[in-house]
Amino acid sequence: MLAVRLAGSGVASTLINRSPDFGLGVAYATPFDGHLLNVRTSRMSAVEARPDDFLDWVRERHPACADPDGFAPRRLFGLYVQDRLAAAEAAHPGRIERIVGEVVALEVEAVRLADGRVVTAGAVVLATGNPAPRTAAGGAANDRVLSDPWAPGTLSRIGAGEDILIIGTGLTMVDMLLQLTAGGWRGRATALSRRGLLPRAHRVHHEVPIAPTPGMVAGPASRRLGDGRRLAGSGGWRSMMDGLRPVTADLWRETDPAVRARLVRHLRPWWDVHRHRLAPVVAGAIDGLVADGRLQVVAGRVRRIAPVGDAVSLHWMPRHATMGETLTGGWLIDCTGPGHDPARDPLTGPLISNGRARLDALGLGLDLDGDGRVLGADGRPDSRLFVLGPPARAAFWETIAVPDIRQRVEAVAAALTA
């Protein structure tokens, strides 16, 4: 999205990706049409200035999925992004270069690839998306622990009648259960998260956002929360949440670290399940698994993962309990979500060590200025290094969904062209 935007402004860029599938990433690389967008088709344009761009594209190429209030297969959005990239390359020859390779080091005016190549540039933008989960990565020396659910062929290893354990009860868990069920899986699943919350659902038709009250955008956090609850009660929580969307990033940046820490600790799980919602048909499928006794959701903390013959056991502490319990299944899938850890990342870790970058006050990610520039240990922005998308969450909070990312694209493009 950024490369296309820059090409239209006369700025040349080089896209570097591990695989030749430029424009897909994890979310849109899925070939399974049951994996639907979590945002309505009418709101998924990749172009800030053309809000109907994706809808128009779908109407032309996949008219059966062109309901503005509907939720198209994620696969189609990946094709749309690839099509936009190809169109920009054709319209602006030489302004977009593609390189297949793995970046292993970030230098001041260049990046170094694993094969020894060095690509020079006036600036570097880290748009690396979401990393794989980390919770179960070292949990057991057992090939029945599936630490990266998106790795090719992962779910095909699970037998049709096998029971499974899942860590995490969010969107990734939903994706895995949908794909398993469509493939003929008939077993049962037990899913564990700290609070045992499932994502809420969109309504069939779009609800009109309600602007936040003055009490929701200023003053003590407890008063803001109270005002938000009252507005949700009178106008509907979906409308209340959608009304916050235009100001969420600004409110987050204005909030001091102590209050941010309270929000992350106490409010974030509730925010996530109300903010990142499911398409109605998807929510119905999950509700059906629960009603049929094939999905049980429990609340607690992981204590230990261990092999048990041809199975795996999960030792856990139920919420508000004093004694732990054990669950056993044929497989364990880590669906805890992205394992963001910039200090351990091979690209950003060295930047933190040498002072070119620093973590934010809560350790959620790299510290950035309002345009997405990386802040060094001295607090000064690096005019040659930017972060875009999910890795910028520490600075902007809402940088996951396309409607939010396309706004950040505009900010980064403006800073680069300036």
Beta strands, then each sheet from edge to edge (+ up, - down):
strand 1: 13-17
strand 2: 96-100
strand 3: 103-106
strand 4: 110-113
strand 5: 118-120
strand 6: 124-126
strand 7: 145-146
strand 8: 164-167
strand 9: 189-193
strand 10: 295-308
strand 11: 311-318
strand 12: 325-329
strand 13: 331-334
strand 14: 373-375
strand 15: 381-387
sheet 1: 1+ 2+
sheet 2: 3+ 4- 5+
sheet 3: 6+ 15+ 14-
sheet 4: 7+ 13+ 8+ 9+ 10+ 11- 12+
end
